[in-house]
Amino acid sequence: MTFRAKAPLRVSFCGGGTDVSPYPEEKGGCVLSSTIDQYAWASVTPCARPEIVLTSLDYGLQRTYALGALTFDGELDLAKGVVNYFHHLVGGLPSGVEVLTHSDAPPGSGLGSSSTMVATLVGAMAQWLGIPLTSYELAETTYKIERLDVRLSGGRQDQYAATFGGFNFIEFFADHTVVNPLRIPRDTINELEYHLLLIFTGSTRTSAGIVDTQMDRYRRGEVDAVKGLDELKRLTTALKNLLLQSRLEEFGRMLHEAWETKKQLAAAITNNAIDDLYNAALEAGALGGKILGAGGGGHLLIYCPAEQRHRIASEMTRRGGHPVRFAFEDHGLQVWQAR
């Protein structure tokens, strides 16, 4: 018997950074995001051998360990964190296990692939061990494994987006998180999908260093960082309201405003290659957009007038960008058994 899980990756329209401690504890953060039809996948297969086999297709790694708690050493630490969590929770795994993970987007893509992979693995392990978890419990468990156990810097939006799925306005407070599903008309979703381009910049990045820099600046009270996060919080609520009212052209233009604000948080959020690609999109007629995730690489999200969409896509390709087909996904984490 194999226990499988998949969860969708996400595009974050605004608010990233306000979900990173200590901002939500001190001021309360919020993020506007939606999941898309690209996924992280996990398979958990119990085995008779007293060993733990971890395989990551994304990194091209397979490692075998003795059954028991695993040591973090920089290889497959997120998968080890999930195995360790359940090992301690149940007082030792009941048997050996083979774990396989992979994602439709590479690590460092800006689409939340690392957190989404952890969420799928938490879901599959919980199913194997017969541990019932609500969506909130599963997302919070994913967050704790990543941020507290493995000590990987970052926020908490991706864990909730992957688990719940769909369009959400997610609020972060000192002691809890609230996921507000948005009731957006299907026509509006289709129209937004038609106006957006997802462009892979050709490079990936490690988000932890960028996140650390921007939050260090916030802790020191640097004006640009503090005002930037406060303004992103305001813009996130404004963008949510525009989306609910189907005011998509204004939504596209405000994405540009949010991107200009985001760049104030840390210099590494953007670079010459990203700026050149984004400015070329604006010159070709785009209304706005942003880099997804922490920045520094990954995917650009571009809002285009309908009549300019194909021309902008061609210009992005000419300049080395790679348009990626996507659609919005309503479902969050799904877990099942494969015989």
N, C-alpha and C positions, 0 to 999 in steps of 0.2 A: 504493500500500500504506500502510495506517495501522496503527500499533502502539498498542494500547490497554491500559489497566491499571485495575484497581479494587482498593481495599483497604478493610477495614471500620473504622469508627470504634470507640471503646472506652468502656466505663465502668470507672473505677478505684475499687475498693472501699476501698483503704487503701495508704498508703506513699508517696503523692506528696510530693515534697520530699526524701525520702531518696535520690532518683535525681539530684539536682542537685549539681554540684560546689560545694564540695570535700567534701561529706559522704560520698559513696561511696568516694572515695580515702582518706579518713581512717578511716572506721568500717565501710564496706560498707552499702549500702542494699538495700531490697527493696520490691516492689510486687505487689499482688494485683489482677488485672484480667481483664476478658473483653471480647471484641469483640461488636458487635451488628450487626443487619442495616440499618445506614445506612452509606453508603460515600463515599469520595472517588474521583474519576475523572480519568484523564488520557488524552489522545490525542496522538500524535506522528506527523506526516505529513511526510515529506521532500518538498521542492519544488525545481524547477529554478532559481527566482529566488535570487540571492545575498543572502538576507535571513532574519532570524529574526522570526517573528510570534508574539507571546505574547498569548493571550486567556484572561481569567479571567471566567467567568460569575458567580462569587460577588461580585466587585467591579465587574462591568459595565465592564471595561477591555479594550481591545485596543491593543497597541503594536507597531510595526514598527521593527526595528533592522537595521543593516548586519551582514552575516555576520562573526563574530569575537567576541572577549571583550566582555561587557556590563558597563556601569557601574552600581553600586548607587546608587539615588537615592530610595528610599522607595516606588517603584512596582514591584510584581510582583518584589520582590527575591528571594523564595524560588525562583520559577521561573527567574530569571536565575542564581541560585546553582547550580541543577542544570545548566543549559546551559553555564555557565562550567566547571563541574567536568569534564564530558565533553569540552568543547572542549580543555581543557588535557591531559586524559588521553590523547586520541588524536592530539594535535598538530594540532588544527583539524578542525571538523566536515566531513564529506565533501560536504555540500550544504546548501542552505538548508533550513529546517524550520518547520513551523507547529505550535504547541503550544497545546492547549486543556485547561483544567482547570476542574473544578467539584466541589462537595460537596453531599451531602444535608442537611448541617447548616451553619449560617452560621459564619464565623470568629468565634472568641471564645465558642463554645458550651460549652466545657468537655469536649468529646468527642474532643479530639485531632485536629481536622480539619486544622489547618495541617501538622502532622508527617505525617499520613496522606496528604495531597495530595503532599507532597514524596516520600514513599515510592513512590507510584504513578508519579510522573514519573521517578524514578530507574529504576524497573522498566521503563517503556516506552522510555526512552532507551537503556538497556543492551541491550534486545531489538533495537532498531533497529541499533545499532552492533556487535552480535554479541559483547558482552562478558559472559561467564558470571560470575554472582555468586551465592554461597550466600546463604541467608537471613540469616545473621549478617553477612556482608559488606555486603549490601544495607541492613540496618538501621543498621550502623555508618557507612556512607557517608551515609545520610540524616542521621544525627546530626551528622557532621562538617560537612556543607553548612550545616545550620541554625545550629549553635552556633559553629563556627570560621570558616567562610567568610562567612556573612551576619551573624554575631555577634548572633543573636537569643537572648536569655536563656531558659533553660528546662532541663528534664531530658532523660532519654533513655528513659523508659518508652514513650512513644507510638510511637516508631519501631519498637520491637521488637514491641509489641502488634499494630500494623498489619501488619507483615511476617509474623508467625507465625500470628496468629489464634487464637481459642478462649480457654479459661480457662488462665491462666498465673500462676505464681509466679516473678517475674523478680528475679534477684539482680544487684546492681551492685557491682563491685569496681574497684580502682585501674586495672587493666590489662585487664579483660575483663568481659563480661556473660554470665550463664547464664540461659537460658529453660527453666523446668521446666514442661512441659505437665501439667495436672492431670487425672487419670482420675476424673471425676465421673459417677456414674450418671445416665442420661438422665432418670429419674424425679425426681432431685434438681434437675437443671437446669430441668425443666418446673415443678416446684413453686416454685423460686426466682423464675422468670420471672413466675409467677402472683402472688407476694407483692410484687413490686416495681412501683413507679410511677416513671416518668421524667417530670419536670415541667419544662417550659421556663419560666424565670422572667420572660420577656418582655424581658430585656436581655442584651447581650453585653458582653465586656470584653477588654482587652488584658492578657495574663497576665504579660508580661515584667516590668512594674514591681512586681507583687506578688511574683514569684519573687526579684527583686533585693533587695527589702526583707527577706524572710525569711532569705535567705542572708547578707546583710550582718549581720543580727542574730546569726546563727550564727557568723560569722567573728569578731565582737566578743566572743563568749562569753557573750551574754546568756542568763541562766538559762532563761527561758521557751522560747526558741528551741531551745537545746541539749537540754533535757529533753523538749520537745515532739517533736523529731525522733527522739530515742531511744525515746520511748514509742510513736510511730507505727510504728517498726520492729518493736517487740515485738508490737503489736496486729496488724500485718500477718501475722505468722507465726501468731498465735492465730486470726485469721479464716480463714486458709488451712486450718488443722486442723479448725475447725468445719465448713467447707464440705465437706471430704473425708469427714467423719463424718456429713454430712447433718443436722447440728444447727442447723436454719435459724432457729428462734426466737431462740436464743442469738446466732446470726450477726447477726440484725436488731438486737438490743439492743446488740451490740458496735459496730455501725456508729455508733450514737449516741455511744458513748464515744470512738470515733475522731474523730468530728466535733468534739466538745468539745475534744479534744486539738489538732486541726488549727487551731482558731481561735486558739491561743496563739502561732502562728508569725508572724502579721502582722495588723494591725488591718483591712486592706483585704480580707482573705479573706471577710469577711461584711459586711453592712450591715443597716439597719433593714428594708428590703423582704425580704431573704432570711430574716432572723430571724423576721419576722412570718409569712411563709409556712410556714417550718419549724415554728414553735411551733403554728400552727394545725393542721398535720398531726398533731403529737403530741396535741393536745387532742382531735382527731377519732379517735384510737385508734392512730396509727402507733407502731411500736416504736423506730424509729431512721431514720437516713439521713444524707445529707451533700451538700454542693455538689460538683459534679464539676469536675475541673481545678484551676487555681490559685485559683479563688474569685472573688468580686466580681460574679458574674452567671452567665449560662449556664443549666445544668440542675441541678435537684435530683433526687437519687435517694432514694426513700422506701420503707422496708420496712413493709408493712401486714399485719395479721392478715387472713386470707382473707375473713372475714365483714364486715370494715370497709373493704375495698379500694374498693368503688364509692362509699361515703359519703365517704371521704377524697378520692377523685378529684373528686367534686362540690364539696367544700369548696375544693379547690385552684382549680378553675375559677371558683368564686364570688369568690375573692380575687384573680383576675387571672392565675393560673398556667395553663399550657397542657399538659395530659397528652399525651404523645407515645407512640404505639404503637411497640413494639420487640420483637424476639426476639433471642436469643443466636445468634451466628454462629460456626461452627467453622473456616471457611476464612480464611486470611490473604490476602496479596497474590496476585492473579491477573493474568497478562499474556497477551495473545493478539494475533493479526493479523487485521485486517479488510480484505477486498479490495473 
